[in-house]
Amino acid sequence: MYSNDSTGLWRLIRPLAFRLDPELAHRLALGLLARWSAAFGGGLPATDPARRPALARRVMGLDFPNPIGLAAGLDKEGAAVPAWQRLGFGFVEVGTVTALPQPGNPRPRLFRLPADEAIINRMGFNNGGAVAMQARLTRLRARAVLQVPLGVNLGKSKVTPAEGAAADYRASFERLAELADYVVVNISSPNTPGLRDLQSVDEVRRIVDAIQTPNQAMRQPRPLLLKLAPDLADADAIACARAALDAGCTGLILTNTTIRFAGLRSVTDGMSGGLSGRPLLGRSTALLKTVRQALGPAPVLIGVGGIMDATGAQAKLAAGADLLQVYTGLIYGGPGWVRRLLDRLERA
């Protein structure tokens, strides 16, 4: 699946792939990776560049062969986890998954902005629901092929009113926690109406408390992380972070996509949703640094948003990230990009 000449091959393929509708291209690529994953385990030998001892981390009581993870959103159904492992990721986060299946928002809902090395998405948590994810991850675990930690990202079902959010998250958690190494509470996507309104101290406590009840009843409780938006004011982000930690979260993922499109080269008329990619790096990293300074060294912070090269990855680490996640960088960089990134991190 990966070879040293993948960079040159991707340079040939990318212009053709980028002529396709973004969602169609995503679906075709994910379909191929899912079929590969069904046939192969994606195992990596100890000598693989993605398993270099110098880059290994132990975080949340889990062993990460390297600090670069796949962010939620790319594989919402958990269909291609072995393939992501084979591509060199040190951990994989699937979802966002909701308690109830839902089709997501009307199309078009995914847009590339090549001039900005960015993507705008308004997918709306399109996924088959927690029951389908439970079945898929059960089959995956039965194969015993994973060599990297697996995270599951939970969102609120669109039809669930705000007052039912805590129960909705708990329902998903109860189905999926046993199959995950860590669990993420996502209250920061801009594409589900009212979801970001849950980014308040009271709502954070209510949701995390609801999940902690079944979590603490498990033989081995799972680390919980809260994912926040870059568009929060610093003080609000810090308040939500402290509320999450007080309720038992291990840490946070900073950040989700942004709804601020100012300064882009691309024309975005008629587009709405969350912006990811290079334009997000500055604000996302600044908030990460602010939260780290406010909370101190103990909480786990995963930095995501705008990492397109080793410079961006190093900026996140310098700002206080324990681990990193990527999405848009992979879309633009191709299948060999993760190992190139790891190569440069090791040499830095």
Secondary structure, DSSP 8 states (H G I E B T S, - for coil): ---TTHHHHHHHHHHHHTTS-HHHHHHHHHHHHHHHHHH------TTSGGG-GGG-EEETTEEESSSEEE-TTSSTT---HHHHHHTT-SEEEEEEE-SS-B--S-S--EEEEGGGTEEEE-----B--HHHHHHHHHHHHHHT---S-EEEEE---TTS-GGGHHHHHHHHHHHHGGG-SEEEEE---TTSTTGGGG-SHHHHHHHHHHHHHHHHHSSS---EEEEE-TTS-HHHHHHHHHHHHHTT--EEEE---BS--TT-SS--TT--SEEEEGGGHHHHHHHHHHHHHHH-SSSEEEEES---SHHHHHHHHHHT-SEEEESHHHHHH-TTHHHHHHHHHHH-
